[in-house]
Amino acid sequence: MAGIYIHIPFCKQACHYCDFHFSTSTGMMDRMVQMIVKELEIQKDYLEGHSRIKTVYFGGGTPSLLSFTEVEEILDSIHKHYPLDLEEITIETNPDDLRVEVLQGYKRLGFDRLSIGIQSFDERVLRFYNRAHNARESLEAIEKAKIAGFQKLSIDLMYGFPHPDHSIWEKDLEMAVSLDPGHISSYALTIEPNTALGRWVRKGKFTPASEDFVAEQFEAMQDRLERYGYIQYEISNFGKPWAFAVHNTNYWLGIPYLGVGPSAHSFNGTSRQYNVSNNVAYIKSLEKGLLPFEKEPLDSNDALNEYLLTSLRTIWGVDTRMIRDRYGRNFVEEKEPHIRQLVLEGLLLEDEQRLILTKKGKLLADGIALKLFV
């Protein structure tokens, strides 16, 4: 199986924390869609040998800024050039874009999953983040999506907003479980250097929350969502048993995918490649029939370490038997001292075939992965 990711690099306005590639100038939108369609045609053999396409994901940026005609052009190209056996088609949306007619249009085009960028239900936090929507629009968007028949809903939440106590986050969690979307993706507020927040920190205008404060909110989220039947199937993702994201799960399990659009990444099992993060350069290159990407071949150690990093984040953990069969390594024996110590510290569980992070270990996932790297 394999997946296709489409990056739409446009937003209404810049969120103060966002470090993804996007532009608030939509003047090149039509041309961008034409070049995405062209890249899909040029790359039609990239996933050859990996069976059929199971998932398609429109991300960004804000894909819900596209017209139905533009979305349909992209989907038509996928249907024309790729062997499909689709299980899931997702589009990322903002609450203020989800009018009834928009939701009906997405259903008509074949989308069966919405990812809605809520971030917070607190008006003060939304204004501080410079989000384009308000709390009322968030509530209405979720209700409208359910009425429109979208059974697969995901909302994004962000924790770690600095505050004297945890009351804002507790109310966000309470609202989220009361709305019961089925899937919640939640990430800590991260200060990236080239964002508004990064510049404010350097100027002393903003002080991020402490690591302990953020960790307490992460643990509160784990406890609250678990009580309401949500499974933390990946460190930042919680879903009811029927609502796990197929496309994202495939990323974490090392299944190949093609990324299309400026800044999109691709992985075919033996290498990674990265499209240029510049709209003008992307368009000009494809107008000449050239793919604007850098390629990074992966040797067996690179591939194994990447598998360790991503799979360790999931409830399925590291499959040590698969490592032996695919890479010819007795990983458990090779890393036995590290594994034993992590188990003793209560950070890792070990059975006959798998290594799985404990609840405590999920707070330290990246550091644990580093200890296990070959």
C-alpha positions as CSV (number, residue, x, y, z in Angstrom):
1,M,0.0,0.0,0.0
2,A,1.0,3.7,-0.3
3,G,-0.3,7.2,0.2
4,I,-0.3,10.6,-1.5
5,Y,0.0,13.9,0.4
6,I,-0.9,17.2,-1.3
7,H,0.6,20.4,0.2
8,I,-1.5,23.5,-0.4
9,P,0.8,26.4,0.6
10,F,-1.7,29.2,1.2
11,C,-3.3,30.7,4.3
12,K,-5.6,33.6,5.0
13,Q,-3.2,34.9,7.7
14,A,0.0,33.8,9.5
15,C,-0.5,32.2,12.9
16,H,2.1,33.5,15.3
17,Y,3.5,30.0,16.0
18,C,3.5,28.5,12.5
19,D,6.7,27.4,10.9
20,F,5.2,25.4,8.0
21,H,5.7,26.6,4.4
22,F,2.8,28.8,3.3
23,S,2.0,32.2,1.8
24,T,-0.8,34.7,2.6
25,S,-0.7,35.9,-1.0
26,T,-3.1,33.7,-3.1
27,G,-2.4,35.4,-6.4
28,M,-0.6,32.3,-7.7
29,M,-3.3,29.8,-6.5
30,D,-4.5,28.9,-10.0
31,R,-1.0,28.4,-11.4
32,M,0.0,26.4,-8.3
33,V,-2.9,24.0,-8.8
34,Q,-1.8,23.5,-12.4
35,M,1.7,22.7,-11.3
36,I,0.6,20.3,-8.6
37,V,-1.4,18.5,-11.3
38,K,1.7,18.5,-13.5
39,E,3.8,17.1,-10.7
40,L,1.3,14.3,-10.1
41,E,1.7,13.3,-13.7
42,I,5.5,13.4,-13.7
43,Q,5.7,11.4,-10.5
44,K,3.2,8.8,-11.5
45,D,5.9,6.0,-11.3
46,Y,7.4,7.1,-8.0
47,L,5.4,4.6,-6.0
48,E,5.7,1.8,-8.6
49,G,6.0,-1.6,-6.9
50,H,4.2,-0.5,-3.8
51,S,0.7,-1.8,-4.8
52,R,-2.2,0.5,-4.8
53,I,-2.9,4.0,-3.2
54,K,-4.8,3.6,0.0
55,T,-4.9,7.2,1.3
56,V,-5.0,10.7,0.0
57,Y,-4.4,13.7,2.3
58,F,-4.8,17.4,1.5
59,G,-2.7,19.4,4.0
60,G,-1.0,22.8,4.2
61,G,-1.3,25.6,4.6
62,T,-5.1,25.7,4.4
63,P,-6.4,23.4,1.6
64,S,-10.0,24.6,2.4
65,L,-9.1,27.8,0.6
66,L,-9.2,26.0,-2.7
67,S,-12.3,26.1,-4.8
68,F,-14.2,22.9,-5.5
69,T,-13.0,23.1,-9.2
70,E,-9.3,23.3,-8.1
71,V,-9.7,20.4,-5.6
72,E,-11.5,18.4,-8.3
73,E,-8.6,19.1,-10.8
74,I,-6.1,17.6,-8.4
75,L,-8.3,14.6,-7.6
76,D,-8.9,13.9,-11.3
77,S,-5.2,13.8,-11.8
78,I,-4.8,11.3,-9.0
79,H,-7.5,9.1,-10.4
80,K,-6.0,9.3,-13.9
81,H,-2.4,8.5,-13.1
82,Y,-2.5,6.2,-10.0
83,P,-3.9,2.8,-9.1
84,L,-6.4,3.4,-6.3
85,D,-7.9,1.3,-3.6
86,L,-8.9,4.2,-1.3
87,E,-9.6,3.7,2.3
88,E,-9.5,7.3,3.4
89,I,-9.4,10.8,1.8
90,T,-8.7,13.6,4.2
91,I,-8.7,17.4,3.9
92,E,-7.4,19.9,6.5
93,T,-9.8,22.7,7.1
94,N,-10.3,25.8,9.3
95,P,-13.5,26.3,11.2
96,D,-14.3,29.6,9.5
97,D,-14.3,27.9,6.0
98,L,-16.8,25.2,6.9
99,R,-20.1,26.5,5.6
100,V,-22.9,24.0,4.8
101,E,-22.4,24.1,1.1
102,V,-18.6,23.6,1.5
103,L,-19.2,20.5,3.6
104,Q,-21.7,19.2,1.0
105,G,-19.1,19.8,-1.7
106,Y,-16.4,17.9,0.0
107,K,-18.8,14.9,0.4
108,R,-19.6,15.1,-3.3
109,L,-15.9,15.1,-4.2
110,G,-15.3,11.9,-2.1
111,F,-13.7,13.2,1.1
112,D,-14.6,11.0,4.0
113,R,-12.5,12.6,6.7
114,L,-12.0,16.2,8.0
115,S,-9.2,17.5,10.1
116,I,-10.3,20.8,11.7
117,G,-7.7,23.3,13.0
118,I,-9.3,24.3,16.3
119,Q,-6.2,24.8,18.5
120,S,-8.2,26.3,21.4
121,F,-11.7,27.1,22.4
122,D,-10.5,30.1,24.4
123,E,-11.0,33.5,22.6
124,R,-8.0,35.1,24.2
125,V,-5.7,32.2,23.1
126,L,-7.1,32.3,19.6
127,R,-6.5,36.0,19.3
128,F,-3.0,35.6,20.7
129,Y,-2.2,32.9,18.1
130,N,-3.7,35.1,15.4
131,R,-6.1,32.5,14.3
132,A,-8.7,33.5,11.6
133,H,-11.6,31.9,13.5
134,N,-13.3,32.3,16.9
135,A,-14.6,29.8,19.4
136,R,-18.2,30.0,18.2
137,E,-17.1,29.1,14.7
138,S,-15.2,26.1,16.0
139,L,-18.3,24.7,17.8
140,E,-20.5,25.4,14.7
141,A,-18.0,23.7,12.4
142,I,-18.0,20.5,14.3
143,E,-21.7,20.4,14.5
144,K,-22.2,21.2,10.8
145,A,-19.7,18.5,9.9
146,K,-21.6,15.9,11.9
147,I,-24.9,17.0,10.3
148,A,-23.3,16.7,6.8
149,G,-22.5,13.1,7.6
150,F,-18.8,13.2,8.3
151,Q,-18.2,10.3,10.7
152,K,-14.4,10.7,10.5
153,L,-13.6,13.9,12.3
154,S,-10.3,15.1,13.8
155,I,-9.7,18.3,15.7
156,D,-6.3,19.9,16.4
157,L,-5.6,21.2,19.9
158,M,-2.5,23.0,21.2
159,Y,-1.3,22.9,24.8
160,G,1.4,24.7,26.6
161,F,0.0,28.2,26.4
162,P,1.7,30.1,29.3
163,H,-0.8,30.9,32.1
164,P,-0.7,31.0,35.9
165,D,-2.6,27.7,36.1
166,H,-4.0,24.9,33.9
167,S,-7.6,26.2,33.7
168,I,-7.5,27.1,30.0
169,W,-6.2,23.7,29.0
170,E,-8.7,21.9,31.3
171,K,-11.6,23.8,29.7
172,D,-10.3,23.0,26.2
173,L,-10.1,19.3,27.1
174,E,-13.6,19.4,28.7
175,M,-15.0,21.0,25.6
176,A,-13.2,18.6,23.2
177,V,-14.5,15.4,25.0
178,S,-18.1,16.9,25.2
179,L,-18.0,17.4,21.4
180,D,-16.6,13.9,21.0
181,P,-15.1,14.2,17.4
182,G,-13.7,10.7,17.6
183,H,-10.1,11.8,16.9
184,I,-7.9,14.5,18.6
185,S,-4.4,15.5,17.5
186,S,-2.7,17.6,20.1
187,Y,0.7,19.3,20.1
188,A,2.7,21.4,22.5
189,L,3.2,25.1,21.6
190,T,6.7,25.1,20.2
191,I,8.7,28.3,19.7
192,E,10.3,28.2,16.3
193,P,13.0,30.9,15.6
194,N,11.5,32.3,12.3
195,T,8.0,32.9,13.7
196,A,6.4,35.9,15.4
197,L,6.6,34.1,18.7
198,G,10.3,33.3,18.1
199,R,11.0,37.0,17.5
200,W,9.0,38.0,20.5
201,V,11.0,35.7,22.7
202,R,14.3,37.2,21.4
203,K,13.0,40.7,22.2
204,G,11.8,39.7,25.7
205,K,8.1,40.3,24.8
206,F,7.0,36.7,25.4
207,T,8.0,34.0,27.9
208,P,7.2,30.4,27.0
209,A,5.8,28.0,29.6
210,S,8.2,25.9,31.6
211,E,8.9,22.3,30.5
212,D,7.3,21.1,33.7
213,F,4.2,23.1,33.0
214,V,3.9,21.7,29.5
215,A,4.6,18.1,30.8
216,E,1.8,18.5,33.3
217,Q,-0.7,19.4,30.6
218,F,0.5,16.4,28.5
219,E,-0.2,14.1,31.4
220,A,-3.5,15.7,32.1
221,M,-4.5,15.2,28.4
222,Q,-3.5,11.5,28.6
223,D,-5.6,10.9,31.7
224,R,-8.7,12.9,30.5
225,L,-8.9,11.4,27.0
226,E,-8.2,7.9,28.3
227,R,-11.2,8.2,30.7
228,Y,-13.4,9.1,27.7
229,G,-12.4,6.1,25.6
230,Y,-9.7,7.7,23.5
231,I,-6.6,5.6,22.7
232,Q,-3.2,7.3,22.5
233,Y,-2.2,5.3,19.5
234,E,0.6,7.8,18.7
235,I,2.2,10.3,21.1
236,S,0.3,13.3,19.7
237,N,-2.8,11.5,18.4
238,F,-5.8,10.1,20.3
239,G,-8.7,8.2,18.7
240,K,-11.6,6.1,19.4
241,P,-10.9,2.5,18.2
242,W,-12.7,3.1,14.9
243,A,-11.2,6.5,14.2
244,F,-7.5,6.1,13.9
245,A,-6.0,8.1,11.0
246,V,-5.0,5.6,8.3
247,H,-2.8,8.0,6.3
248,N,-0.8,9.3,9.3
249,T,-0.5,5.8,10.8
250,N,1.1,4.6,7.6
251,Y,3.7,7.4,8.0
252,W,4.6,6.1,11.4
253,L,4.8,2.5,10.2
254,G,7.2,3.3,7.4
255,I,4.8,2.8,4.5
256,P,5.9,4.7,1.3
257,Y,4.1,7.9,0.2
258,L,4.4,10.6,-2.4
259,G,4.4,14.2,-1.3
260,V,3.3,16.8,-4.0
261,G,3.5,20.6,-3.8
262,P,6.2,23.0,-2.5
263,S,8.0,21.7,0.7
264,A,6.3,18.3,0.4
265,H,8.3,15.3,1.4
266,S,8.3,11.8,-0.2
267,F,9.5,8.4,0.9
268,N,9.8,5.3,-1.2
269,G,11.5,2.9,1.2
270,T,15.0,3.5,0.0
271,S,15.3,7.3,-0.1
272,R,13.6,10.5,1.0
273,Q,13.1,13.6,-1.1
274,Y,12.1,17.1,-0.3
275,N,10.5,19.6,-2.7
276,V,11.7,23.2,-2.7
277,S,10.0,25.4,0.0
278,N,9.4,28.3,-2.4
279,N,6.2,28.8,-4.4
280,V,7.8,30.8,-7.2
281,A,10.8,28.4,-7.6
282,Y,8.4,25.4,-7.5
283,I,6.2,26.8,-10.2
284,K,9.0,27.9,-12.5
285,S,10.8,24.6,-12.2
286,L,7.7,22.6,-13.1
287,E,6.8,25.0,-16.0
288,K,10.1,23.7,-17.5
289,G,9.1,20.1,-16.7
290,L,11.7,19.7,-13.9
291,L,11.0,18.4,-10.4
292,P,12.4,20.8,-7.8
293,F,13.6,18.4,-5.1
294,E,16.6,17.2,-3.1
295,K,17.1,13.5,-2.6
296,E,18.5,11.8,0.4
297,P,19.4,8.1,-0.1
298,L,19.0,5.9,3.0
299,D,21.4,3.2,3.9
300,S,20.3,0.3,6.1
301,N,21.2,2.1,9.3
302,D,19.4,5.3,8.3
303,A,16.3,3.3,7.4
304,L,16.4,1.3,10.6
305,N,16.9,4.4,12.8
306,E,14.0,6.1,11.1
307,Y,11.8,3.1,11.7
308,L,12.8,3.2,15.4
309,L,12.0,6.9,15.7
310,T,8.6,6.7,14.2
311,S,7.3,3.3,15.3
312,L,8.4,3.9,18.9
313,R,5.8,6.7,19.0
314,T,3.0,4.3,18.4
315,I,1.0,1.8,20.5
316,W,2.4,-1.0,18.2
317,G,6.0,-0.1,19.1
318,V,9.1,-1.6,17.6
319,D,8.8,-5.0,15.9
320,T,12.1,-6.6,16.7
321,R,11.3,-9.7,14.6
322,M,10.7,-7.5,11.6
323,I,14.1,-5.8,12.2
324,R,15.8,-9.2,12.2
325,D,14.0,-10.3,9.0
326,R,14.4,-7.1,7.1
327,Y,17.8,-5.9,8.3
328,G,19.5,-9.1,9.4
329,R,20.2,-7.8,12.9
330,N,19.6,-9.2,16.3
331,F,18.5,-5.8,17.6
332,V,17.5,-7.0,21.1
333,E,20.9,-8.6,21.7
334,E,22.8,-5.6,20.2
335,K,21.0,-3.0,22.3
336,E,20.4,-5.3,25.4
337,P,22.1,-3.0,28.0
338,H,20.0,0.1,26.8
339,I,16.8,-1.9,26.7
340,R,17.3,-3.4,30.1
341,Q,18.0,0.0,31.6
342,L,14.9,1.6,30.0
343,V,12.8,-1.2,31.2
344,L,14.1,-0.8,34.8
345,E,13.4,2.9,34.6
346,G,9.8,2.2,33.7
347,L,10.1,3.9,30.3
348,L,9.9,0.8,28.1
349,L,8.0,-2.5,27.9
350,E,9.5,-5.6,26.3
351,D,7.8,-8.7,25.1
352,E,8.8,-11.5,22.8
353,Q,8.6,-9.4,19.7
354,R,8.0,-5.7,20.6
355,L,9.4,-2.8,22.4
356,I,6.6,-0.3,23.5
357,L,6.9,3.0,25.4
358,T,5.1,3.2,28.7
359,K,2.9,6.1,29.6
360,K,5.9,7.7,31.4
361,G,8.2,6.9,28.4
362,K,6.0,8.8,26.0
363,L,7.2,12.1,27.6
364,L,10.8,11.2,26.6
365,A,10.2,9.4,23.3
366,D,12.9,11.2,21.2
367,G,15.6,10.7,23.8
368,I,14.7,7.0,24.2
369,A,14.9,6.6,20.4
370,L,18.4,8.1,20.4
371,K,19.5,5.5,22.9
372,L,18.2,2.7,20.7
373,F,19.7,4.1,17.4
374,V,22.2,1.8,15.6
